[in-house]
Amino acid sequence: MKRPPSRLSTPALKLIVRSYLRRLGAETRTDRVKVVFNTRLRTAIGRSDPGRHRIYLNPHLIDRHPEELVPTIVHELCHLLAGYDAGHGPRWRELMRRCGFSPEAYHDLDVTGLERQTWRWSCRLCGAVYLRKHRAAHHFLCGHCGGSLELRTAGRRAAREARAVRGRRTR
């Protein structure tokens, strides 16, 4: 069995970065750019941090879709070069084209099973229900009456309920 992309060594990732920086005329930045696999990423396949010159990759999605490794690195590398405020604007799109990729901003990969766990909290006073993606909701108060919140359920059932609530909001 082949080794999954998330097990690639740092030098292998550096080679990918160097080759695309060379295309963009910015090869001198190779030593500053660092590519890191971040297990905390859930549905995003990659993220860039221009201030720290870092590219974060989702190892779960990259292992599911190894063909997305290079396009994701290039996408995030273009964000690093374009700067903080560029977003997916003209500067970023031009850099993507120069690397030979279409400037697509979002992926449509299957993220089943990678979503964050959903926690269901309710107000101790009025019973209002809140669905949260973190367990630390006890730091917050009810928006209706100001009562404290307590944990009711967690896990798949709460996640299904959260999706149902989101579906009702968008209709």
C-alpha positions as CSV (number, residue, x, y, z in Angstrom):
1,M,0.0,0.0,0.0
2,K,1.2,3.5,-0.9
3,R,2.0,5.9,1.9
4,P,-0.8,8.5,2.4
5,P,0.1,12.1,1.5
6,S,-0.2,13.2,5.1
7,R,3.0,11.1,5.8
8,L,5.0,13.1,3.3
9,S,8.3,14.4,4.7
10,T,8.9,18.1,5.1
11,P,11.6,18.0,2.3
12,A,9.0,16.6,-0.2
13,L,6.5,19.3,0.7
14,K,9.3,21.9,0.3
15,L,10.0,20.6,-3.2
16,I,6.4,21.3,-4.2
17,V,6.6,24.8,-2.7
18,R,9.9,25.6,-4.3
19,S,8.8,24.5,-7.8
20,Y,5.7,26.7,-7.7
21,L,7.5,29.7,-6.1
22,R,10.1,29.4,-9.0
23,R,7.2,29.7,-11.5
24,L,6.0,32.8,-9.7
25,G,9.5,34.4,-9.5
26,A,9.6,34.2,-5.7
27,E,11.9,31.3,-5.1
28,T,13.8,33.2,-2.4
29,R,10.8,32.8,-0.1
30,T,11.1,29.0,-0.1
31,D,13.0,28.8,3.2
32,R,10.3,30.9,5.0
33,V,7.2,29.0,3.8
34,K,6.4,26.0,6.0
35,V,3.7,23.4,5.2
36,V,2.1,21.7,8.2
37,F,-0.6,19.1,8.5
38,N,-3.2,20.3,11.0
39,T,-5.6,17.7,12.4
40,R,-7.9,20.4,13.8
41,L,-9.0,21.4,10.3
42,R,-12.4,19.8,9.7
43,T,-14.1,20.7,6.4
44,A,-11.5,23.1,4.9
45,I,-8.8,21.2,2.9
46,G,-6.3,24.0,3.5
47,R,-5.6,27.3,5.2
48,S,-2.9,29.9,4.9
49,D,-1.4,32.2,7.5
50,P,0.5,34.9,5.6
51,G,1.8,36.5,8.9
52,R,3.6,33.2,9.8
53,H,4.3,32.1,6.3
54,R,2.5,28.8,6.9
55,I,0.2,26.6,4.9
56,Y,-2.0,24.3,7.0
57,L,-3.4,21.1,5.3
58,N,-6.2,18.9,6.4
59,P,-4.6,15.4,6.6
60,H,-8.0,13.6,6.6
61,L,-9.2,15.2,3.4
62,I,-5.8,15.1,1.7
63,D,-5.6,11.3,2.5
64,R,-9.1,10.8,1.1
65,H,-8.3,12.9,-2.0
66,P,-4.5,12.7,-2.7
67,E,-4.9,14.3,-6.1
68,E,-5.8,17.5,-4.2
69,L,-2.4,17.8,-2.5
70,V,-0.7,20.0,-5.1
71,P,-3.7,22.1,-6.1
72,T,-4.3,22.9,-2.4
73,I,-0.7,23.8,-1.7
74,V,-0.7,26.1,-4.8
75,H,-4.0,27.6,-3.7
76,E,-2.7,28.4,-0.3
77,L,0.7,29.5,-1.6
78,C,-1.0,32.0,-3.8
79,H,-2.8,33.4,-0.7
80,L,0.6,33.8,1.0
81,L,2.0,35.7,-2.0
82,A,-1.1,37.8,-2.6
83,G,-1.2,39.0,1.0
84,Y,-3.8,39.4,3.8
85,D,-6.4,41.5,2.0
86,A,-6.3,39.9,-1.4
87,G,-8.8,37.1,-0.6
88,H,-9.8,35.3,-3.8
89,G,-9.6,38.6,-5.7
90,P,-7.8,39.5,-9.0
91,R,-4.2,39.3,-7.6
92,W,-4.8,35.8,-6.2
93,R,-6.6,34.6,-9.4
94,E,-3.7,35.9,-11.5
95,L,-1.2,33.9,-9.4
96,M,-3.3,30.8,-9.7
97,R,-3.3,31.1,-13.5
98,R,0.4,31.6,-13.6
99,C,0.8,28.3,-11.7
100,G,-1.4,26.6,-14.3
101,F,-4.5,26.1,-12.1
102,S,-8.0,27.4,-12.5
103,P,-8.8,29.9,-9.7
104,E,-11.4,27.9,-7.8
105,A,-12.0,29.2,-4.3
106,Y,-14.0,26.3,-2.8
107,H,-13.9,22.5,-2.9
108,D,-16.9,20.2,-3.2
109,L,-15.2,17.1,-1.6
110,D,-17.0,14.7,0.5
111,V,-16.5,15.7,4.2
112,T,-18.7,13.1,5.7
113,G,-17.6,12.2,9.2
114,L,-15.2,15.1,9.4
115,E,-17.6,17.7,10.7
116,R,-17.2,18.9,14.3
117,Q,-19.2,17.3,17.0
118,T,-22.3,19.3,17.9
119,W,-23.4,19.8,21.5
120,R,-27.0,20.5,22.5
121,W,-27.4,22.9,25.4
122,S,-30.5,24.2,27.0
123,C,-31.4,27.0,29.4
124,R,-32.0,26.0,33.0
125,L,-34.7,28.7,33.4
126,C,-36.7,28.9,30.2
127,G,-35.6,25.7,28.3
128,A,-34.4,27.4,25.2
129,V,-32.2,25.1,23.1
130,Y,-28.8,26.0,21.6
131,L,-26.7,23.9,19.3
132,R,-23.0,24.6,19.6
133,K,-19.9,23.3,17.9
134,H,-17.9,23.5,21.2
135,R,-18.4,22.1,24.6
136,A,-17.6,25.4,26.4
137,A,-21.1,26.8,26.2
138,H,-21.3,26.9,30.0
139,H,-19.5,30.2,29.7
140,F,-22.5,31.8,28.0
141,L,-26.0,32.8,29.1
142,C,-29.4,32.3,27.5
143,G,-30.2,35.0,24.9
144,H,-33.8,34.9,25.9
145,C,-33.8,35.1,29.7
146,G,-30.2,35.3,30.8
147,G,-30.3,31.9,32.5
148,S,-27.3,29.5,32.6
149,L,-26.9,26.7,30.1
150,E,-26.6,23.0,30.8
151,L,-25.5,20.2,28.5
152,R,-28.3,18.0,27.2
153,T,-26.9,15.8,24.4
154,A,-23.9,15.4,22.3
155,G,-22.9,13.4,19.3
156,R,-24.6,12.2,16.1
157,R,-28.2,12.9,17.3
158,A,-27.3,16.5,18.1
159,A,-25.5,16.8,14.8
160,R,-28.6,15.6,12.9
161,E,-30.7,18.1,14.8
162,A,-28.2,20.9,14.0
163,R,-28.5,20.1,10.3
164,A,-32.3,20.1,10.5
165,V,-32.2,23.5,12.2
166,R,-29.8,24.8,9.5
167,G,-32.1,23.4,6.8
168,R,-35.1,25.2,8.2
169,R,-33.2,28.5,8.4
170,T,-32.3,28.5,4.7
171,R,-35.7,27.8,3.3
